[in-house]
Amino acid sequence: MLTGVVFLDLKKAFDTVDHAILAQKLSMYGIGDQAIKWFASYLTGRKQVTKVNGQTSSERVIKCWVPQGSILGPLLSFVYINDLNKYLGDCSVNLYADDMAVYCASNSYVNICHCVLRHPIYGSGSERISSS
C-alpha cells in the first residue's frame, strides 16, 4: 500500500474568509438568524490603513477576513474550512489551525497521482500521469 500526501500551509487563511459563505456555513451548522446577523455586524464595515516609512495609505474596506488574535477568529476560520473533506472525493484531509494534510492511499502510484491532481485546489485537473 502506498500513500501520497500533500501538505498545505494556508497562509493568510484568516484574510480569505468570505463572509457570505461563512454565513451559509454557520446556518448549515444550525446557528440561528439572530446570531448570524451578530457575526455579520462584527465582521462587516471594518477598514484598514497601512503606514510605511511615514506614508499612510487610504482606508480600504476589508471584505474577506476574520480577526486574528481573537477567540472568534480561529473558530470562524475552522467553520469555514471544516467541510473541505466533502469535496476531496477519495482523498482524506487532516486540519490543524492553518495547516492541512491531504492524503490518498492506493496500491498504485498512478491512482494516487490521479486522486490528488484531479482536485482543483491542486491544479487544473487537466494534468495527465503516464504509467510508463
DSSP file with accessible surface (Angstrom, degrees, kcal/mol):
  #  RESIDUE AA STRUCTURE BP1 BP2  ACC     N-H-->O    O-->H-N    N-H-->O    O-->H-N    TCO  KAPPA ALPHA  PHI   PSI    X-CA   Y-CA   Z-CA
    1    1 A M              0   0  156      0, 0.0     2,-0.3     0, 0.0   106,-0.2   0.000 360.0 360.0 360.0 134.2    0.0    0.0    0.0
    2    2 A L  E     -A  106   0A  83    104,-3.1   104,-2.4   106,-0.0     2,-0.4  -0.840 360.0-157.5-112.5 150.6    1.3    3.5   -0.9
    3    3 A T  E     -A  105   0A  84     -2,-0.3     2,-0.4   102,-0.2   102,-0.2  -0.995   0.4-160.2-131.2 128.3    0.2    6.8    0.5
    4    4 A G  E     -A  104   0A  16    100,-2.9   100,-2.2    -2,-0.4     2,-0.4  -0.886  14.1-170.6-104.3 135.5    0.6   10.2   -1.3
    5    5 A V  E     -A  103   0A  65     -2,-0.4     2,-0.5    98,-0.2    98,-0.2  -0.988  14.8-165.5-130.3 137.8    0.4   13.3    0.9
    6    6 A V  E     -A  102   0A  39     96,-2.9    96,-2.8    -2,-0.4     2,-0.5  -0.992  13.6-155.4-119.0 123.0    0.2   17.0    0.1
    7    7 A F  E     -A  101   0A 162     -2,-0.5     2,-0.4    94,-0.2    94,-0.2  -0.881  12.5-171.4-100.4 129.3    1.0   19.4    2.9
    8    8 A L  E     -A  100   0A  52     92,-3.5    92,-2.9    -2,-0.5     2,-0.6  -0.964  17.3-158.6-123.1 135.6   -0.5   22.8    2.7
    9    9 A D  E     -A   99   0A  76     -2,-0.4     2,-2.3    90,-0.2    90,-0.2  -0.958  15.7-149.8-109.5 110.4    0.1   25.9    4.9
   10   10 A L    >   -     0   0   47     88,-3.9     3,-1.7    -2,-0.6     4,-0.2  -0.427  21.6-173.4 -82.7  66.5   -2.9   28.1    4.4
   11   11 A K  T 3  S+     0   0  152     -2,-2.3    -2,-0.0     1,-0.3    88,-0.0  -0.308  73.1  20.3 -57.9 145.5   -1.0   31.4    5.0
   12   12 A K  T >  S+     0   0  145      1,-0.1     3,-1.0     3,-0.0     4,-0.4   0.717  81.1 144.2  65.4  19.1   -3.4   34.3    5.1
   13   13 A A  G X   +     0   0   18     -3,-1.7     3,-1.3     1,-0.3     4,-0.2   0.891  69.6  53.6 -56.4 -37.3   -6.2   31.9    5.9
   14   14 A F  G 3  S+     0   0   45      1,-0.3    52,-1.5    -4,-0.2     3,-0.5   0.776 106.3  53.9 -68.6 -23.7   -7.7   34.4    8.2
   15   15 A D  G <  S+     0   0   66     -3,-1.0    -1,-0.3    50,-0.2    -2,-0.2   0.409 103.0  56.6 -90.8   0.8   -7.7   37.0    5.4
   16   16 A T    <   +     0   0   83     -3,-1.3     2,-0.7    -4,-0.4    -1,-0.2   0.305  68.7 122.6-116.1   8.6   -9.5   34.8    2.8
   17   17 A V        -     0   0    2     -3,-0.5    48,-1.1    -4,-0.2     2,-0.5  -0.631  54.6-143.8 -78.8 114.6  -12.8   34.0    4.7
   18   18 A D  B  >  -C   64   0B  56     -2,-0.7     4,-2.5    46,-0.2     5,-0.2  -0.667   4.9-145.8 -78.8 124.7  -15.7   35.2    2.5
   19   19 A H  H  > S+     0   0   31     44,-0.7     4,-2.4    -2,-0.5     5,-0.2   0.849  95.1  52.1 -64.7 -36.9  -18.5   36.5    4.9
   20   20 A A  H  > S+     0   0   62      2,-0.2     4,-1.9     1,-0.2    -1,-0.2   0.927 112.8  44.9 -66.7 -42.9  -21.4   35.3    2.7
   21   21 A I  H  > S+     0   0   63      2,-0.2     4,-2.4     1,-0.2    -2,-0.2   0.915 111.8  53.3 -66.7 -40.4  -20.1   31.8    2.5
   22   22 A L  H  X S+     0   0    2     -4,-2.5     4,-2.8     1,-0.2     5,-0.2   0.926 107.2  51.6 -60.1 -42.7  -19.3   31.8    6.2
   23   23 A A  H  X S+     0   0   31     -4,-2.4     4,-2.3     1,-0.2    -1,-0.2   0.910 109.1  50.8 -61.5 -41.2  -22.9   32.9    7.0
   24   24 A Q  H  X S+     0   0  136     -4,-1.9     4,-2.3     1,-0.2    -1,-0.2   0.912 112.0  47.1 -61.7 -41.9  -24.2   30.0    4.9
   25   25 A K  H  X S+     0   0   31     -4,-2.4     4,-1.8     2,-0.2    -2,-0.2   0.896 109.4  52.5 -70.5 -38.4  -21.9   27.5    6.7
   26   26 A L  H  <>S+     0   0    9     -4,-2.8     5,-2.5     1,-0.2    -1,-0.2   0.925 111.2  48.3 -60.6 -42.0  -22.9   28.9   10.1
   27   27 A S  H ><5S+     0   0   64     -4,-2.3     3,-1.9     1,-0.2    -2,-0.2   0.913 107.3  55.7 -62.9 -41.8  -26.6   28.4    9.1
   28   28 A M  H 3<5S+     0   0   95     -4,-2.3    -1,-0.2     1,-0.3    -2,-0.2   0.853 105.1  53.1 -60.2 -33.4  -25.8   24.9    7.9
   29   29 A Y  T 3<5S-     0   0  104     -4,-1.8    -1,-0.3    -5,-0.1    -2,-0.2   0.368 127.6 -99.7 -85.2   5.3  -24.4   24.1   11.4
   30   30 A G  T < 5 +     0   0   64     -3,-1.9     2,-0.3     1,-0.3    -3,-0.2   0.581  68.2 153.8  92.5  10.9  -27.6   25.3   13.0
   31   31 A I      < -     0   0   62     -5,-2.5    -1,-0.3    -6,-0.2    -2,-0.0  -0.572  44.9-117.9 -72.6 132.3  -26.6   28.8   14.1
   32   32 A G     >  -     0   0   44     -2,-0.3     4,-2.3     1,-0.1     5,-0.2  -0.182  18.3-107.0 -73.1 164.3  -29.8   30.9   14.2
   33   33 A D  H  > S+     0   0  117      1,-0.2     4,-2.5     2,-0.2     5,-0.2   0.867 117.2  53.6 -58.8 -41.9  -30.5   34.0   12.1
   34   34 A Q  H  > S+     0   0  144      2,-0.2     4,-1.9     1,-0.2    -1,-0.2   0.915 110.5  46.7 -63.0 -42.3  -30.0   36.5   15.0
   35   35 A A  H  > S+     0   0   41      2,-0.2     4,-2.6     1,-0.2    -2,-0.2   0.900 111.3  51.9 -66.4 -39.4  -26.6   35.0   15.8
   36   36 A I  H  X S+     0   0   23     -4,-2.3     4,-2.7     1,-0.2    -2,-0.2   0.911 108.4  51.3 -64.3 -39.8  -25.6   35.1   12.1
   37   37 A K  H  X S+     0   0  133     -4,-2.5     4,-2.4     2,-0.2    -1,-0.2   0.889 109.0  51.7 -62.7 -38.1  -26.7   38.8   12.0
   38   38 A W  H  X S+     0   0  136     -4,-1.9     4,-2.0     2,-0.2    -2,-0.2   0.943 110.4  47.5 -63.2 -46.3  -24.5   39.4   15.0
   39   39 A F  H  X S+     0   0   30     -4,-2.6     4,-2.1     1,-0.2    -2,-0.2   0.917 111.2  52.3 -59.9 -42.0  -21.5   37.8   13.3
   40   40 A A  H  X S+     0   0   42     -4,-2.7     4,-2.7     1,-0.2    -2,-0.2   0.922 110.0  47.2 -62.0 -42.2  -22.2   39.8   10.2
   41   41 A S  H  < S+     0   0   78     -4,-2.4    -1,-0.2     1,-0.2    -2,-0.2   0.853 111.7  52.2 -69.0 -30.9  -22.2   43.1   12.1
   42   42 A Y  H  < S+     0   0   55     -4,-2.0    -1,-0.2    -5,-0.2    -2,-0.2   0.872 118.8  35.2 -68.4 -35.3  -19.0   42.0   13.9
   43   43 A L  H >< S+     0   0    4     -4,-2.1     3,-0.6    -5,-0.2    -2,-0.2   0.777 104.8  75.3 -94.0 -29.8  -17.2   41.3   10.6
   44   44 A T  T 3< S+     0   0   73     -4,-2.7     3,-0.1    -5,-0.2    19,-0.1  -0.463  85.1  32.0 -91.2 159.7  -18.5   43.9    8.1
   45   45 A G  T 3  S+     0   0   62      1,-0.3     2,-0.2    17,-0.2    -1,-0.2   0.543  79.5 141.5  79.1   8.5  -17.7   47.6    7.8
   46   46 A R    <   -     0   0  100     -3,-0.6    16,-2.5    16,-0.4     2,-0.3  -0.556  30.3-166.4 -83.2 147.7  -14.1   47.2    9.0
   47   47 A K  E     -D   61   0C 121     14,-0.3     2,-0.3    -2,-0.2    14,-0.2  -0.915   4.7-155.8-130.3 157.0  -11.4   49.2    7.4
   48   48 A Q  E     -D   60   0C 105     12,-2.2    12,-1.9    -2,-0.3     2,-0.4  -0.971   3.8-165.7-135.4 153.1   -7.7   49.1    7.4
   49   49 A V        -     0   0   70     -2,-0.3     2,-0.4    10,-0.2    10,-0.1  -0.983  10.7-148.9-133.4 142.5   -4.8   51.5    6.9
   50   50 A T        -     0   0   73     -2,-0.4     7,-3.0     8,-0.3     2,-0.5  -0.941   7.2-165.8-115.2 137.9   -1.2   50.8    6.3
   51   51 A K  E     +E   56   0D 149     -2,-0.4     2,-0.4     5,-0.2     5,-0.2  -0.985  13.1 168.5-125.8 121.7    1.6   53.0    7.3
   52   52 A V  E >  S-E   55   0D  86      3,-2.4     3,-2.4    -2,-0.5    -2,-0.0  -0.996  70.2 -13.6-134.6 127.2    5.2   52.5    6.0
   53   53 A N  T 3  S-     0   0  160     -2,-0.4    -1,-0.1     1,-0.3     3,-0.1   0.875 128.8 -52.6  50.9  40.9    8.1   54.9    6.3
   54   54 A G  T 3  S+     0   0   56      1,-0.2     2,-0.5    -3,-0.0    -1,-0.3   0.418 113.0 119.3  81.0  -5.5    5.7   57.7    7.5
   55   55 A Q  E <   -E   52   0D 149     -3,-2.4    -3,-2.4     0, 0.0     2,-0.5  -0.840  49.5-155.6 -97.2 129.9    3.4   57.3    4.5
   56   56 A T  E     -E   51   0D  84     -2,-0.5    -5,-0.2    -5,-0.2     3,-0.1  -0.892   8.2-138.5-109.5 131.9   -0.2   56.3    5.2
   57   57 A S        -     0   0   53     -7,-3.0     2,-0.1    -2,-0.5     3,-0.1  -0.278  31.2 -93.4 -76.2 168.8   -2.4   54.6    2.7
   58   58 A S        -     0   0   78      1,-0.1    -8,-0.3    -9,-0.1    -1,-0.1  -0.430  53.8 -86.1 -75.6 159.5   -6.0   55.4    2.1
   59   59 A E        -     0   0  123    -10,-0.1     2,-0.4    -2,-0.1   -10,-0.2  -0.428  44.7-164.2 -67.5 140.4   -8.6   53.5    4.1
   60   60 A R  E     -D   48   0C 166    -12,-1.9   -12,-2.2    -2,-0.1     2,-0.3  -0.992  19.7-123.5-126.8 136.2   -9.7   50.2    2.5
   61   61 A V  E     -D   47   0C  82     -2,-0.4     2,-0.6   -14,-0.2   -14,-0.3  -0.602  24.5-132.6 -75.8 133.4  -12.8   48.2    3.4
   62   62 A I        +     0   0   35    -16,-2.5   -16,-0.4    -2,-0.3   -17,-0.2  -0.805  30.4 172.1 -90.0 119.8  -12.0   44.7    4.4
   63   63 A K        +     0   0  161     -2,-0.6   -44,-0.7     1,-0.3     2,-0.5   0.732  66.3  36.2-101.3 -29.4  -14.3   42.3    2.6
   64   64 A C  B    S+C   18   0B  48    -49,-0.2     2,-0.3   -46,-0.2    -1,-0.3  -0.947  86.9  92.0-130.2 111.8  -12.9   38.9    3.4
   65   65 A W        -     0   0   28    -48,-1.1   -50,-0.2    -2,-0.5   -51,-0.1  -0.962  47.7-143.7-178.7 162.2  -11.4   38.2    6.8
   66   66 A V        -     0   0    0    -52,-1.5     2,-0.1    -2,-0.3   -49,-0.1  -0.963  48.1 -90.6-134.1 150.8  -11.8   37.1   10.3
   67   67 A P    >   -     0   0   13      0, 0.0     3,-0.6     0, 0.0     2,-0.2  -0.390  36.0-143.8 -68.6 130.4  -10.0   38.8   13.2
   68   68 A Q  T 3  S+     0   0  120      1,-0.2     3,-0.1    -2,-0.1     4,-0.1  -0.607  82.7  31.2 -84.9 152.4   -6.6   37.4   14.1
   69   69 A G  T 3  S+     0   0   91      1,-0.3     2,-0.3    -2,-0.2    -1,-0.2   0.666 100.0 105.4  75.9  14.5   -5.6   37.3   17.8
   70   70 A S  S <  S-     0   0   34     -3,-0.6    -1,-0.3     1,-0.1    -4,-0.0  -0.758  79.3-119.9-118.0 169.6   -9.2   36.9   18.9
   71   71 A I  S  > S+     0   0  159     -2,-0.3     4,-0.9     1,-0.2    -1,-0.1   0.880 113.0  49.2 -74.4 -37.2  -11.1   33.9   20.3
   72   72 A L  H  > S+     0   0   38      1,-0.2     4,-3.1     2,-0.2     5,-0.3   0.820  95.8  72.1 -73.7 -31.1  -13.6   34.1   17.4
   73   73 A G  H  > S+     0   0    0      1,-0.2     4,-2.5    -6,-0.2     5,-0.2   0.944 101.7  39.1 -54.1 -58.1  -11.0   34.2   14.5
   74   74 A P  H  > S+     0   0   67      0, 0.0     4,-2.4     0, 0.0    -1,-0.2   0.906 116.6  52.6 -62.0 -37.4   -9.7   30.7   14.7
   75   75 A L  H  X S+     0   0   94     -4,-0.9     4,-2.4     2,-0.2    -2,-0.2   0.944 111.6  45.0 -63.2 -46.6  -13.2   29.3   15.4
   76   76 A L  H  X S+     0   0    1     -4,-3.1     4,-2.1     1,-0.2    -1,-0.2   0.891 112.5  52.0 -67.0 -36.7  -14.7   31.1   12.4
   77   77 A S  H  X S+     0   0   15     -4,-2.5     4,-1.8    -5,-0.3    -1,-0.2   0.912 109.7  49.8 -63.0 -42.2  -11.8   30.0   10.1
   78   78 A F  H  X S+     0   0  100     -4,-2.4     4,-1.9    -5,-0.2    -2,-0.2   0.924 109.4  50.5 -63.6 -43.8  -12.3   26.4   11.2
   79   79 A V  H  < S+     0   0   20     -4,-2.4     4,-0.4     1,-0.2    -1,-0.2   0.913 109.1  54.8 -58.3 -38.6  -16.1   26.6   10.5
   80   80 A Y  H  < S+     0   0   41     -4,-2.1    -1,-0.2     1,-0.2    -2,-0.2   0.873 121.7  24.9 -65.3 -39.6  -15.1   28.0    7.0
   81   81 A I  H >< S+     0   0   35     -4,-1.8     3,-2.0     1,-0.1     4,-0.2   0.496  93.1  98.5-106.2  -1.9  -12.8   25.1    6.0
   82   82 A N  T 3< S+     0   0   55     -4,-1.9     3,-0.5     1,-0.3    -1,-0.1   0.789  83.4  50.4 -61.8 -28.7  -14.2   22.3    8.1
   83   83 A D  T >  S+     0   0    7     -4,-0.4     3,-1.8     1,-0.2     4,-0.4   0.338  75.8 109.0 -93.1  12.4  -16.3   20.8    5.3
   84   84 A L  G X   +     0   0   35     -3,-2.0     3,-2.1     1,-0.3     4,-0.2   0.858  67.0  66.9 -57.1 -36.1  -13.4   20.7    2.8
   85   85 A N  G >  S+     0   0   87     -3,-0.5     3,-1.2     1,-0.3    -1,-0.3   0.763  87.3  69.0 -61.3 -21.4  -13.2   16.9    3.0
   86   86 A K  G <  S+     0   0  130     -3,-1.8     3,-0.3     1,-0.2    -1,-0.3   0.753 101.9  46.6 -65.8 -22.3  -16.6   16.7    1.4
   87   87 A Y  G <  S+     0   0  144     -3,-2.1    -1,-0.2    -4,-0.4    -2,-0.2   0.343  94.4  76.9-102.5   6.0  -15.1   18.0   -1.8
   88   88 A L  S X  S-     0   0    3     -3,-1.2     3,-2.5     1,-0.3    -1,-0.2   0.297  73.0-161.7-104.1   9.1  -12.0   15.8   -1.9
   89   89 A G  T 3  S+     0   0   55     -3,-0.3    -1,-0.3     1,-0.3    26,-0.0  -0.223  75.5   4.1  54.6-118.5  -13.5   12.5   -3.1
   90   90 A D  T 3  S+     0   0  119     25,-0.1    15,-0.3     2,-0.1    -1,-0.3   0.521 114.5  94.0 -79.3  -7.1  -11.2    9.6   -2.4
   91   91 A C    <   -     0   0    7     -3,-2.5     2,-0.3    24,-0.2    13,-0.2  -0.526  64.8-143.6 -85.2 155.5   -8.7   11.8   -0.5
   92   92 A S  E     -B  103   0A  55     11,-3.2    11,-2.5    -2,-0.2     2,-0.4  -0.810  12.2-151.8-112.6 159.3   -8.7   12.3    3.2
   93   93 A V  E     -B  102   0A  24     -2,-0.3     2,-0.4     9,-0.2     9,-0.2  -0.988  10.8-165.3-136.3 139.9   -7.8   15.6    5.0
   94   94 A N  E     -B  101   0A  94      7,-2.4     7,-2.4    -2,-0.4     2,-0.4  -0.998  15.9-162.4-119.4 131.3   -6.4   16.5    8.4
   95   95 A L  E     +B  100   0A  44     -2,-0.4     2,-0.3     5,-0.2     5,-0.2  -0.913  16.8 169.2-116.0 139.7   -6.7   20.1    9.5
   96   96 A Y  E >   -B   99   0A 184      3,-2.6     3,-2.9    -2,-0.4     2,-0.1  -0.856  66.5 -57.5-147.8 112.4   -4.8   21.8   12.3
   97   97 A A  T 3  S-     0   0   81     -2,-0.3    -1,-0.1     1,-0.3     0, 0.0  -0.327 121.8 -18.8  53.0-118.5   -5.1   25.6   12.6
   98   98 A D  T 3  S+     0   0   50     -3,-0.1   -88,-3.9    -2,-0.1     2,-0.4   0.164 120.5  95.5-104.1  20.4   -3.9   26.9    9.1
   99   99 A D  E <   -AB   9  96A  71     -3,-2.9    -3,-2.6   -90,-0.2     2,-0.4  -0.864  51.1-174.5-110.1 145.9   -2.1   23.7    8.1
  100  100 A M  E     -AB   8  95A  10    -92,-2.9   -92,-3.5    -2,-0.4     2,-0.5  -0.999  14.0-163.0-141.0 138.9   -3.7   20.9    6.1
  101  101 A A  E     -AB   7  94A  16     -7,-2.4    -7,-2.4    -2,-0.4     2,-0.5  -0.995   9.4-170.0-120.7 123.6   -2.5   17.5    5.0
  102  102 A V  E     +AB   6  93A   0    -96,-2.8   -96,-2.9    -2,-0.5     2,-0.3  -0.963  15.7 174.8-112.8 126.6   -4.4   15.8    2.1
  103  103 A Y  E     -AB   5  92A  73    -11,-2.5   -11,-3.2    -2,-0.5     2,-0.3  -0.946  20.0-168.1-138.6 156.8   -3.6   12.2    1.5
  104  104 A C  E     -A    4   0A   9   -100,-2.2  -100,-2.9    -2,-0.3     2,-0.4  -0.996  10.8-153.2-142.5 135.5   -4.7    9.3   -0.6
  105  105 A A  E     +A    3   0A  57     -2,-0.3     2,-0.3   -15,-0.3  -102,-0.2  -0.905  28.9 138.0-114.7 140.7   -3.8    5.6   -0.2
  106  106 A S  E     -A    2   0A  24   -104,-2.4  -104,-3.1    -2,-0.4    -2,-0.0  -0.970  58.4-115.3-165.0 167.2   -3.7    3.1   -3.0
  107  107 A N  S    S+     0   0  130     -2,-0.3     2,-0.5  -106,-0.2     3,-0.1   0.504  99.1  69.0 -85.9  -4.8   -1.7    0.2   -4.4
  108  108 A S     >  -     0   0   37      1,-0.1     4,-1.9  -106,-0.1     5,-0.1  -0.960  65.5-154.1-123.9 128.2   -0.9    2.2   -7.5
  109  109 A Y  H  > S+     0   0  157     -2,-0.5     4,-2.4     1,-0.2     5,-0.2   0.895 101.9  55.0 -59.5 -41.0    1.3    5.3   -7.8
  110  110 A V  H  > S+     0   0   31      1,-0.2     4,-2.6     2,-0.2     5,-0.2   0.921 105.9  50.9 -62.6 -42.4   -0.8    6.3  -10.8
  111  111 A N  H  > S+     0   0   93      2,-0.2     4,-2.5     1,-0.2    -1,-0.2   0.900 109.5  50.8 -62.6 -41.0   -4.1    6.1   -8.8
  112  112 A I  H  X S+     0   0   12     -4,-1.9     4,-2.4     2,-0.2     5,-0.2   0.942 111.0  48.1 -62.6 -46.0   -2.6    8.3   -6.1
  113  113 A C  H  X S+     0   0   18     -4,-2.4     4,-3.0     1,-0.2     5,-0.2   0.918 112.6  48.3 -62.3 -41.8   -1.5   10.9   -8.6
  114  114 A H  H  X S+     0   0   73     -4,-2.6     4,-1.5     1,-0.2    -1,-0.2   0.907 110.4  52.6 -64.4 -40.2   -4.9   10.9  -10.3
  115  115 A C  H  < S+     0   0    6     -4,-2.5     4,-0.2    -5,-0.2    -2,-0.2   0.941 117.3  36.9 -60.6 -46.2   -6.6   11.2   -6.9
  116  116 A V  H >< S+     0   0   14     -4,-2.4     3,-1.1     1,-0.2     6,-0.2   0.935 117.7  48.3 -75.0 -44.1   -4.6   14.3   -5.9
  117  117 A L  H 3< S+     0   0   47     -4,-3.0     8,-0.4     1,-0.2    10,-0.3   0.687  97.4  68.5 -77.7 -14.7   -4.3   16.0   -9.3
  118  118 A R  T 3< S+     0   0  122     -4,-1.5    -1,-0.2    -5,-0.2    -2,-0.1   0.610  81.5  91.2 -80.7  -7.5   -7.9   15.9  -10.2
  119  119 A H  S X> S-     0   0   13     -3,-1.1     3,-2.1    -4,-0.2     4,-1.1  -0.734  77.4-135.0 -91.8 134.3   -8.9   18.3   -7.5
  120  120 A P  T 34 S+     0   0  112      0, 0.0    -1,-0.1     0, 0.0     5,-0.0   0.715 100.0  69.9 -62.7 -17.9   -9.0   22.0   -8.4
  121  121 A I  T 34 S+     0   0   85      1,-0.2     3,-0.1     3,-0.0    -4,-0.1   0.733 108.7  36.6 -72.7 -15.6   -7.2   23.0   -5.2
  122  122 A Y  T <4 S-     0   0   47     -3,-2.1     2,-0.3     1,-0.3    -1,-0.2   0.661 130.0 -40.0-104.4 -25.7   -4.0   21.3   -6.7
  123  123 A G  S  < S-     0   0   21     -4,-1.1    -1,-0.3    -6,-0.1     0, 0.0  -0.985  73.4 -64.2-179.6-171.7   -4.3   22.1  -10.3
  124  124 A S        -     0   0   92     -2,-0.3    -6,-0.1     1,-0.1    -3,-0.0   0.631  61.4-122.3 -74.8 -13.7   -6.5   22.5  -13.3
  125  125 A G  S    S+     0   0   28     -8,-0.4    -1,-0.1    -6,-0.2    -7,-0.1   0.373  92.3  99.6  85.4  -4.2   -7.4   18.8  -13.4
  126  126 A S        +     0   0   82      2,-0.1    -8,-0.1    -9,-0.0     2,-0.0   0.516  49.3 116.2 -94.2  -2.7   -6.0   18.5  -16.9
  127  127 A E        -     0   0   69    -10,-0.3     2,-0.4   -13,-0.0    -4,-0.0  -0.344  53.3-151.8 -65.7 144.7   -2.7   17.1  -15.8
  128  128 A R        -     0   0  193     -2,-0.0     2,-0.5     2,-0.0    -2,-0.1  -0.968   3.6-152.1-122.2 136.7   -2.1   13.5  -17.1
  129  129 A I        -     0   0   48     -2,-0.4     2,-0.4   -19,-0.1   -15,-0.0  -0.906  11.7-146.9-107.2 128.1    0.0   10.9  -15.4
  130  130 A S        -     0   0   81     -2,-0.5    -2,-0.0     2,-0.1     0, 0.0  -0.754   7.2-149.5 -94.2 140.6    1.6    8.3  -17.6
  131  131 A S              0   0  108     -2,-0.4    -1,-0.1   -21,-0.0   -21,-0.1   0.507 360.0 360.0 -85.4  -3.7    2.1    4.8  -16.2
  132  132 A S              0   0  142      0, 0.0    -2,-0.1     0, 0.0     0, 0.0  -0.438 360.0 360.0 -89.3 360.0    5.2    4.3  -18.3
